[in-house]
Each structure stands twice: as C-alpha cells, then as structure tokens.
Amino acid sequence: MRLIPVTNSTNMQQLEVEEGDWALLTPAEATRLVTLLLTARHFEESILQLDKLNLVHGPAHSSLGQEGGAAGCIAALPTTTLINGTHRAHHQCLAKAINALYDADFDPVETGSLTEAMKTEVRGMMHEILGLKNGWTGGRGGSMHLRRADLGIMGTNAIVAGGLPIACGHAFAEKATRGSDVMVSFFGDGAIHQGATHEAMNLAALYRLPLLFFVENNRYAVSMSVEQSTFQTQLMTRAQAHGITAVSVDGMNPFAVWLATRWCHDYIKQEDRPAFIHADVYRYYHQSSSVPGSAFGYRTRAEEDEWRERDPWLFLKKQLTERGILTEENLERIDQAARHAVSAAYDSCIEGKGSASRIRPELWPEAATVDDHLTSDMSEFDGVTFSEVEDFAPEEMESLTYIEAMSRVVRARMEEDESIYVFGEDVANMGGGTVGATRSLLPEFADRIINTPITENGFCGLATGAALSGLRPIVELMYSDFFLVAGDQLLNQAGKIRHLFNGTATVPLVLRTRIPGHEGYGSQHSMDPAAVFAMFPGWHIVAPSNAFDYVGLMNSALRCTDPVLVIEPQELHRKKTRVPAGCNYYIPLDKARRVLEGTDITLLATSTMVDICVEVVTRLGVSADVIDLRTLAQRDIDYETIGESVRKTERIAVVEQTSRGATIGVFIADELQRRFFDYLDQPIMRITGKWAPPVVSKALEKAALAGAAEVEAGIRQMMANSGLTMPRLGEQS
C-alpha cells in the first residue's frame, strides 16, 4: 500500500510588509486611513462610556483594538464598495460610512473637521445604537443590526455567520447586473465553524462571485478560544477547501491590511473569483462589556497587556511620523476632527452629566409605530386590476394542469422582468427540474435558471441578499420540510428585514415549496409549512388549490415587495383548470373565494381540501358555504368574507389535511372566536389529520392525513351539535 500526497492548487499566503511597500502609502491615502481608524476608535470609546452609564439598551459589542483591521481594509477599497458584517461591526460600519463620503478633495488636516455629511452619519449611527428614532433605521437595529444602504452598508447581523449567505446574494446581484463593485463580508473566528460559512464560501466559489471574505480572528468567541473550538486552528484551510485564495495578515498593522485588501481586490477583479483575508486582531474588552476578558478568567492580564503593546493606532502613528508620511501636527488635526464629530454625536443624545446622564426623552420612537413596516403597504399594486375566473369569457381560457401553470406564469413574467431569477436544486436539469416547474424556461433563460448545491440555508440566504440588491428571486425548495434547514435565512432574516430596518429594505423573494401528500415520502418531507411561517412576521403565504388561482397568486407574489411562500401540493399537479391565455391577471394576497354557497355550515378549506370539501358536501346534500382561504398569513386572512358566511350559517370548521399540531387553523380559530363569538351556534371545529406526521407506510400515511372521511365525520358532528337533520340520500337541503 502506498499513500500518495494530494496537493491543493488553491493558495494560502502570509503577507509580510517589505520596506519598499511604504512608498505606496501616499500622504493622502495615509490621511484617509488614519481618519477612518480614529473616528472608529473614538466612537467606540463613547459607546463604552454610554454603556457604563447604563444608557445602551441591549448589547454593545466593542471593537476597540480591532479597528485597525477594518480601517485598513475599507480605506483600500473604492468608496462604492458594499459591506455587511456580524454583531461586532461598529468599527466596520463607521469606517465604511466615512469612506463612502470621503471625496477626493476632502482634507481633515486642512479643515480640522469632518464634513457635515460625515458628522450626520456619525450622529445617525450613535442614535441607532441607542435605539433612537433619528438613528439610521429608527433605532430598531441597535448595535447589532446596522444598515445604511446609501453608503454601501447593506446590513449587519446578530446571527453568527448569518450575513455570509446574504453577502453572496449581494455579490450575485452585482455580477448579474454587470455592476463593478465588490462585496466585503466581515465575520469573526467563531463564525468559521458555522455551516452557513461553508455554504457561503462554496456558493461564492461556485458562482465566481465578487466577494471578499474578511475574518477578524480575535481568538475568542465570547470566552472560548480558537484552540477550544477547533482541532485545525489554521483558519485559512476553510477557504482553501472551497477553492478560495486566502491571505493571512497582521490585523494590528493597518497598513498591512491595506496592502492585503488591495491585492485581494485586484485578484477578484482580474480572476473573477472570490478571495479571503485572515486578519489576526484582538478585542481589548469582553464580548459585550466595558471590562476586559481577564476579569472573567478566560484570558490573562499578561496576554492583554502584550496585545495592547501592539495597538494599531500607536503602531501606525509611529510608522507614519518616522517615515515622514504625516507629521505629528497632521495626526493631531485628524484626531481633533474625529473627536469633535464623535463628541457632538454624543452630546446630541444625552442630557445631564456623569451618573445623572440620560437619553433625551424626545428622541425615543413613538410606541404607536411598533408595527410599522412589518409588511408592504401594498402600494406596488396601485393600478392593478384583480380578477376572478368569472371575469373571463370561455374563449379566453385554456385548460392547464397545475404543473403547467407553474412554468407558464413564470415564463410570462421572466419575459417582462429581467430581475427574476430561479434558484433551486436541479432546476436547470432534466428538462424542467424534478417536477417540471421550470419546463420550457431553459432555452430562453438559461442564465437565469440557477442550479444550486444541496445547501438550503446557503441558497435561501443568497436569494435574500439578491432580493435586497434588486433582483426578484424565485426559490424552489424540493420538499416542504427542507425549509427547516434554511430556517434562519427564511424566518429570522428574509421575513424580518423590512421591519428590522424600518422599511429601508425590502425582500421581494418568492419561495416555492412542494407538499407530497399521499406520495409516500415520509415524515421528513411532508409537513405543511404554513403554520410555522405564519408565526413569524413579514411573510405572505399563498396556497393555490387550482391552476387559475396559482397563476393569479404567483403574479401577485412576483409583484409584491415582501417575501411570499407559495405552497404547492403534489396531489394537485395533474389537476386541470381553465386559465386565461397569457397568464396576465392578479389575485389579491388577502382575498378568499367562496367556491360553494349554502346556509347551514361554513367550511374554511385550504389547498387539497377544497375539492374534497366540495365533493363531500355535494355527496351528502348538505347546504354549506365552502370557502377557499387561498392566503394564509395571519394578517392576510379574509375575515370579511368569512364573517359574511358565519353570520349566515353560525357554524364553522377549518379544514386542513396536515398533522393536527402543525395546522394554521389554530390561529384562525382563535381569531374567529374573538371576532364572531356572538354569531356562533357551537364551538369552532378543526378538521385535521392526526397528531402523527405522515410516514412511508401507505396505510399509516392515509391514517395520518385528513381526507373525505374526516370531513364527512366533521360535518355530521356539526349538524348533530345544532340539532340539524342530515339530508337523506338524493334529497336536497
């Protein structure tokens, strides 16, 4: 037996500064670098002071000690560069804001002041961290969720590594729209072990995205050291494994980071590939505290003192003055400019002195605005005419199966809108994906039908970032339960972003997911996701029960600027319905449809259960209103239509196929009894499957899911509860 070494052609490199490199740093570039560093440092010192006064509500993750890396990186990049980051991002965001406003003729040495625009952003960011209404996003983001898209700050993230897949989406959109900017995603050593990090790196390499991964290795994830977290402590190996060239640099040397970033930026532009920077840095204080980590015992004072001797500002100051690049007087003028801007921002937030300091009360946001921007105001539908099937003449219609409607409507919209991209596993293979939903799209839109690897969290995050940057992604999840793998990106990110950033960001994302029903796929493929999505803010949910509704609701989903979940039961795929040729009509995202009219009971049905309810009611001869809910987000339920029916029948059931514990009906029933209690003749009934999820056994699967037998039993019980007589066979009610 022989073991032959396998080499990897992807480079891992250590950057060392040579004497001649300093000639690259002109006085103007040095001034920019120092301005970014000092503004970030003084800002962080003020935040720590506010924290000591107990005026920062929630965590404020200090980056003191790390600002040299962020300043060195951002000062080396074009002002239009895009960034995102993680929870420790004050230094990155402030450096980026200043750099974005740093005009070629700006000279803080000459003026002794930052520009008024810069001062405004320093103030806006401080107000944001304190949760005040004049903050960048009205105080909703606080310290961990910072966004100022006009300046290229696309949003930082409180979920460790949560921003990395989203960064892929921003970079994907930049490439798709032939933009020239690079995306930089900052994260820490703790994030290197997250699955989202690896999914993002794989996607970035696979799609050759203009993305710079920048890891600040400060050696501790809260208190756990790198050595406690991983066997392989050379973190660059993660990038190498994904085919991404990596450069390691001393992050306490801002000039070295400046050089590394310039090299990586050139590499990304020339090679059309992502790059990775590993910067060794050190945070002087504990995770979110104004005391050092040694106070908690996970590191020593000697270690902290050793790193403080390598302070990035002291190092840079010494190098610049000794080499004659800038003078002591120059540096003092820059320091003065930064201090004054930060001091003015501090004073704008606070009244009183010392321990008597408090937030100016008039700066708090109004409590009445708490629910603002949960979802769109639907102004994107201004001028749209909504239609139902009876609005079309027979000669305008053609017969389509549910699955044919999927590709037909998407094709019609892709012909009109170049921002629509389809992402998913196998969507560009097999002539139309695993179920044919992209059939006929490939010849014309091959560059916009994107196969993804099996990385649901990664590609759902990519789609979220792409939507934030102006694309309209359609994501196909092969089976419904797979959303759980992508739960962070879908529920914690995409759904919350509009509200979190106070309406300054939209996520026009359509998520298609298949429910296999009676197809034998078992309990890990068969969950109806509506109830879970309904529990989280920001999502619209549509459940078309036929091809006509599918087309109208998909058109609305693709026009909406919120994320929309489209539920597609596999049992309906072959069902044919008359659909207007051209597929150019809309159905509202908050309107149910009465498909059968009666007087004795009301059945609120979803997706597959609509036809079953109609069949059972017709067979039994019961006089019933059968209402297809169609849209299932809690704030989109059509209680007006439901109310009209309940006032008439006084008896109501919510009918769903899925497991009892996973139904949206529990929310609907609660709301119904609050709105219509006085009209109800009996308790609201829920007709559902059993508590068990469907398993592979055909007999147990049938037993787990609701069907005609359960609907009939429910109807008979409702009639009996009210003393109503069931019609005899063949007798009309």
N, C-alpha and C positions, 0 to 999 in steps of 0.2 A: 504493500500500500504506500502511495506517495500522496502527500498533501502539498499542493502547488499553490503558492500565494496568489490571491486575486487582487489586482490593483484597481484603484478607482481613479478615473481621469479627472474627477472634479477637484479643484484646488482648494486647499486650506492654507492660508497665508498669514504670517505675522508681519505687521507693518512696523518698521523701525525708521525713525526720523533721522535723516542724514543732514550734515551741516549745510549743504547747499540747498536743501529744501526751504530753508527760512527765507531765501530770496523770493520765493513765490508769494509770500505774505506781504503785500504792499501796505503802506500806512492806512490806506482807505479800507482794505479788507480787514486789517487788524482792528481798526476803529469799529467796524461793524461787529466783529466777533466779540470785542470787549463790551460793546453796548448790549448785545443780547445776553451775555453772561451776567453782567452786573445788574441789569434790570430784573432778570430772573432771581438772582440771589437776594436782592433787597426785597423783592416781592415775597419770597418765601420767608424771610425774616419777619416781615409784617404779619403774614398769616400765622406764624408760630406765636407771635405776640397776641394776636386776636384769640388764638386757641388757649393760651394761658389765661386769658381773661374770660374764658368760657363763652366766647361770642361766636365760635364756629359750631354750628349745629350739625352733628354728624362727624365723620372722619375727615381729616385733612392730612393726606399723606405727603409729608415733607420730602422734598428732593434736594435739600441742602447737601452739598458735596457732590451731587451728580450733575449739576447744571453745566459743567464744562463740556460734558459729552453732548448734551442737547444743543448747546450754543455752537459747538464746533461743527456738528452735523448740519444744522439749519443754516448757519452762516455760509456754508459752502455750496448751498443749493439755490436755484433760481427762486425768485420771490413768489412765483406762481405754483411752486411745489405743493402737493397735497399731503397731509399727515393725518394719522389717527394714533391712538395710544390706549394705555390702560389706566388704572386708577391713580397711579403716581405720575401725573402729567403736567403739573403747574409749570415746570421749567420749560417743557417742550412747547406748550401752548403759548406761553408768554413770549418765548423766543421766536416762535413762528409768527405771532401777531406783529411783533416789532419788525421782523424781517420782511413781512408782506407789505409793510408801509414804508420801507426803507428805500426812498428814492435815491437816484444816483447823485443828486446834488445836496443830499442831507448830510450835515456835518455837525454832530453834537459837540465836537471840540470847539468849533467856532461859535455855536449858539449857546452852549452850556445848558441845553434843554432838549428834551424830546419834542417831536412835533405835536400839535394839538390832537391830531388823529391818533397818534400813539398814546397820548395821555388818556384819551377817551377809552381806548381798548384796555389799558391797564386798569382804569376805573371799572369798566364793564365786567372784566374778569373777576375783580375783587368782589364786586356786588354779587356776581353769580355764585362764588364760593360761599358767600354768607347767606345765600338764599333770598336775595332781594329782587324786587320787581324790575329794577333797571339793569339787572345782570344780562349777560349775553342771551340767555334763554329764560328770562323772567325768574331766575332763582330756582328753577325746577331741577337743574342738573347738579348744582352744588359743586363740590370739589372733584368728584369722580367722573362726571358726565359733562364735559366741556365741548361746546360746538360753536364755531364761528365760520360758517362755510364761505362767506365772502372773503375771508382771509386764508382759506385753504385748510382750516381746522375742521375736519369732517366729523369729529365726534370721538371723545374718549369713552372708555368702557369700564364699568365696575366689575365685570366678569373677567377673571384672569384668562387671557388669550381670546376673549370673546370678540375683540376687534380685528383679529387677524383674518378670518374668512371674509369679513366685511371689507377689509383693505383690498383683498383680491378682487372684490366686486368693483370698487372704485377704479382699480387699475385696469380691470377688464373693460369697463365703460370708456376709460380714457383711450385704450387701444382700439376699441370698436368704433369710436367716433373720430379716430385719427387725430387725437389730441397729442400734444408734445410733452405733457407734464409727467413726472414720476410721482408715485405714491410711496410714502415712507410710513411704516408701521412700527411704532416703538412698543417694546414689551420687556419684561424682566426675566431673570433666570428661573423664577418659579413657573412661568408660563411655558417654559421649554418642554415640560413634561406633559402638557395637556394634549389630548388628541386633536383639538382644534388647531393647534400649532402645526402639527404634522400634516393635517388635511390641507391647511392653507399653503404650506410650502409645496406640497405635491401639486396642488392646483396651479400655483404660480409658475412652477417649473413646466408643467404640462402645457399650459396655455401661453407660455413665454411672456409673462406679464411684466410691465414696467414698475416693479415693486422692489423696494429696498426694505429688507427685514433688519431692524436695529435692536439688538438685545443689550440692555443695560444689566450687566452681571454685577449686582451689588452684594452677591454672595449669600444673601439671606431672603427666604420667602417668609415673612414675619420673623420667626425665630429659627426656622430650620435652615441649616447651612446647605450649600450645594452638595457637600460630601454626605450629608444625611439624606439627601433627596434622590441621588442617582449614583450608580456604580461608575458610569462613564462621565467623568467631570469635565472632559473636553467638550464643551457645548457646541463647538463648530461641527462636530461629527453629525449633528442632526441635519444641518443644511447640506453637508456633503452627501448624506444618504439620499437626499432628494435631488441631487444633481445641481445644487446651487453653490456657486463660488462664494467662499467666505473669507473675510479679512478680520483678523484679531488686532486690537489696538488698545493702547493705554488710554482709557477714558478719562483719566485725571490730567491728561495732556490735551487741552482743547485744540491745539494746532495739529497734533497727530490725528485726531478725529476729523478735523477739517480736511487733511490730506486723504485719509481713507475714504471719506464721503465723496470727494471729488473724483477719486479713482473709480469708486463704485458707480457713480452717476455716469461717467464716461463709458464704463463697461456695459451698463444697462442699455444705454442709447446705441452703442456700437454693435453689441452682440444680440440685442433683442431678447435679453434674458434677465431674470431677477438676480439680486445679489444679497449678501448677508454680512452685516457688521457685528462683531462681538466686541463690546467695549467693557473693559474692567473699570468699574466705578465703585463708589462707596457712599452709602447714606449715613449721615452723621447721627441721625436720631432714630428712635424706634419707629416701627411701622406707621403709626398714626399718633404721634405723641411729640411733646416738646422735651422729652428726656431721652438720653442716649440708650442704646440697646444694652449696654453693660449693666444698667440698673435692673434689668430683668434676668441677668445671668447667662445669657446665651452667647455673649462675647465679652472680651476683656477690655479694661481701660487701656492696657498697653497696645492692643490691636487698634483701638480707635485713635489713640494718640499717633500711632505710626501712620495711619492713613491721613490724619489731619495735617501731618507734616508734608503731605503730597497735595495739599489743597490746590485745586485747579486755578483759582484766581491768583494765589501767591506765586505759583509756578509761571503763569502767563505774564504776570506783571514783571517778574524778574527777567524773563527772556526778552520781552519787548523793549524794556529800557536798556538792558545791557547791550542789545544788538542795535540800538538806535532806531528802532522801527517807530516807536512812540516814546514821548518823554513823560516824566512824572507829572508834569503840568497837564499834558494831554489826558492822561489817565484820570487825573483829579477832576477835570472838566466833564469827562464821560460819567464818572462816578456821581458827580453832583447832579447831572441831568437825570440819571436813573433814580437817585434818592428822592429828588423833588417830585418826580412823577408818581412814585410809589407813595410818598408821604401825602400827596394831595388826594390820591385814591383812598388812603386810609382815613383821612380826615373827612372825606365825603360820606363815609359810612357811619361814623361814630360821633356821639356827643358825650361830654363828660371826660374826666381824666382818671387815669390809674384804675383802681378797683371799682370806681364809680362809673366807668365807661359803659355805654350801652349802645345798641343799634338804634339809629334814628327811627322812631316808630313809623314815620310817614313812608319809609322805604319798603315796608313789608307788602307783599302782594295781597290783593283783596281775596278773602276767603271764598267769595262767590265765584271766583274764576277757577276753582279747583278742577272742575270737569271740562273746562275749555280745551279744545283740540284733542279730545280723545279720538275722534274720527273727523273726517272731512265734513265741511258744511254742505257738501254736495253741489257746490256752485259749478263744478265741472260738468254737471248735467244741464246747465242753463241752455235752453233752446232745444233740448232733446224731447222728442215725442215718444211716449211709451205706448206699447202696443200689446194687444192680446190676440188670440187666434181668430176671434170673430171679426177683427178689424181687416181681415184679408179675404179677398174673393177666392173661390175654389181654383180658378185658373192661374192664380199667382203662386199656388202651392205645389210642392213636390213631396214625395214620400221618402223620408230619410230614416235610417236607423240611428239610434243614439250614438253609436261609434262613428258613423259617417258624419254626423253633425259636429262632432269634436274637431275633426280636421277641416271640415268645410268652413266653419266660422273662424277658426284661427287663420286659415289661408286668406280669407276675405280681409281680415284686419291687418295681417302682415303685408298685404299688397299696398295698403294705405299708410302704414306706420312702420318706418324703418327702425324704430326703437324697440320693437317687440323681438325678443329672443326666447327660444325654448331650451330649457336645461333639463337634463334627466338621464338616468341610466338607460342606455341603448336607444335613445330617442332618434338617433341618426342611423340606426342599423335595422336590418330585417325589413326594409321597405316601409317602415312606419312605427317602429318601436315594438314593445312587447304586446300591445293590444291593437295597434294600428292607428293610434291617435294622431300620429304625425304623417300618415299616409298621404302621398301626393305633394307634400311640402318640400321634400328634399331637392328635387331638380331645380327649383327656383330659389330656395332659401338655404342652400347647403351651409353657407357661412353663418347662418343664424339659428341652426338646429344643432345644439352643442351636447355631444355625449359627455357625461360626467362619470368619473370613477364612483365606486360604492362608498361615498363619503357624504352622507346626507347632511350632517352638520356643516360640512365644508361648503357644499354647493348651495345649500339654502342660505348660508351666510354670504357667499359670493353674490347670489341673486339679490339679497338685501342691500349690499353695497352698491351693486349695479343700479338698482332702483333708486337709491339715494342720489346717484350721479346721473339720473335722467333716462335710463333705459326702462323698458317695461317687460320684465322677465316673466315668463310662464315656466313654473317648475312642476315637473311631473314626478310625483312620488309613486313608485311602482305599486305599493300597497299602503293601506291607511296607517297601520301601526308604526310604519317607519318614521312618522313624524316625531315619535318619542326620541329617536336618535338625534333629531335636529331640534329638540325642544327649546334649547337656549336660543338659537338663532331665530326660530319662528315666534315663540311666545314671549321670550324675555327681551328680544331685540326688535325684530320687524314690527310686532304689534304695538310696542310701547314707544317707539322712536318719535312719532309725531307729538304725542303728549309730553314725553320727557323733555323734548327740545322746544316745547311751547309753540308748536305749529311752524317752526322754521325748517322742518324737514318732512318729506313725505316718502312713503314706501309703496309705490304702485306695483305691487307684486301679486301675481295670481298663482296660487298653489293648487294643483290638481291632484286628487288622491283617490285611489280605487278601493272600494269595499267589495271583497269577493263573494260575500253572502254564502249561498249554498254550493260553493265550489270546492270544499274540502281543503282549504288552506290552513285551517287550524287557528288556535287562539292567538298566535303571534303575528297574524296577518289580517285579522278580520274585525278589528274594533272600529266602531263608528266614532270619528274624532270630534264630532260637533260639540258635545258637551264640554270637552276639555278646552277647545278653542273659545267656547262661549264664556268660560270662566276668566279669560284673560282679556284685557282691554285692547281695542284697536282693530280687531278683525271683523270683517263681514263674512258670513257663511251662507253659501247657497247650495241647495240640494235639489237640482232639477229632476223631475220624475218622468220627463219625456224629451224628445229631441227639440220640440218647439221651445220649451222652457230653457233647455240647455243653451240654445243659440242666443236667445234674448238676454239671459242672465250672464252668459260669458261676454257678450258685448258690453254689458254694464260693468262687469268685473274689469274689463280691459280699459274702460274709460275712467273708472274710479281711481282716486289717488291714495286710497288705503289698500292694505293687503286684503285679499279676498280668497277664502278657501272654497274650492269647488269640489263637492262630494259626488263621486261617480260610481254608483253601484254596478257591479259587473253583470248582475241579473238583468239590467236594463239595456245592455249593449246592443242586443239584437232587436229590441222593440222598435217598431216603425211608427212614425208620426208624420203628419203633414206639416211641412215647413216652408215658409216663403222662399222662393228662389232668390239668391243673392245674400241671404242671411243678414240683412241690414235693418234690424229693428232692436229695440231695447225693452227689457222688463225691469221695473224698479227693484232696488235691493231691499225694499221694505214692504212688499205687497204680496199677500197671499191670494189664492184663487179658489173660489167655490166651484168644485167640479160636479157636484150633485146637490140638489136642493130638496130639503124636507122640513118637517115640523117637529118631530119627536125628539131626536137626539142630534148632537153635533160631534163629528169625528174630525179631530185635527191630525192629519196624516203627513208623514214625511217619506220622500223618495219611493222606495219599492212598495210601501204600504198604501200608497194612494190607490193604485189599481186593485189591490186586494180588498180595501175597504169598499170600493165601488162594487166589486164583484159580490162580496158577502151581503152588503145592504140590498143589492138588487135581487139576489137569490132568496133572501129572507123576506123580501117585500116590506122592509122597514122604511118609514119615512125619515130620512136623515139628511142633514147637511154634511157633506164630505168636503173638507177644506184642505187643500194642498198648501202647507205653510210656505214652502219654497225657500224662504230666507230665515235663518235660524240664530243669528246673533241676538243677544238678549234685547238690545235696544232697537233691533230691526223687526221684531215680531209684529205682525199686523193685527194689533189688538182692536182696531176699528172694525175690521171685517169679522173678527172673532166675536166681538161684542154684539154686533148686529144679530149674529146667529144665536148666541147664548140667551139674549133677551127673548128670543122667539122659542127656543127649544127647552131652555132651563136645565139641560143635561149635556155634559160634555166629557169626552175622553181624548187623551193624547195617545196616538198610536205610533209606536216605533218598533222596528224589527230587532234592534240590538239588545245586548245584555241589560238587565234592569238597572244595575249600578252605574251604567255608562250612558244614560239617556239624558237628552236635553229637556225631556218632559218634566223633570223635577223642578227646573227653573220656571218653565211655562206654567205649570200647575200652581206654583206659589204665587205668581203674578196674577193669574186668573182669579184666584180666591180673594185677592186683595182688591181687584178692580170690580169683580162681578158677584161678590158674595150674596148680595141681596136678591139676585136673579136665579141663584142656583137651587134646584129642587133636591139635589143629592150631592154627595162629595164628588169631586173631580176624580175620574178614573184614569189610571195609566195602564195602557195595554202595551206590554213589552215582552222581550224574551225573558228567559230565566236569569238567575243570578250568575250562572256559569257562562264563561265565554264559549263560543263555538269551537269544538275540537274537530279532529280529522274524521273520526268515525261518522259515517253518514247518518246513522240513527241518532247519535248524540248531538250532532250538529243541528239536525232538524228540531230536536227537542229544545235546544238552547235558544233558537231564534223564533221570534213571533211570526205567525202566519195566519192563514184563514181561520184555523180552529180557534186561535186565541182571540181573534177579532169577533168571531161569532159568539164565543163564550162571554166576552165583554159586553157585547150588545144585549145579549139575553139577560145578563145581570143588571144592566142599566134599566132595561124595560121593566124587569121584575121589581127593582127597587122603587119604582114610581107607580107600580100597580098597572102598568100598561100591558095590554094583551098583544102577544106576538101574532102577526097575521098568519092565517092558515095558508098552506102552500097554494100558490096561484091567486091568492086574494090580495088586492091592493089595499094599502093602508089608507 
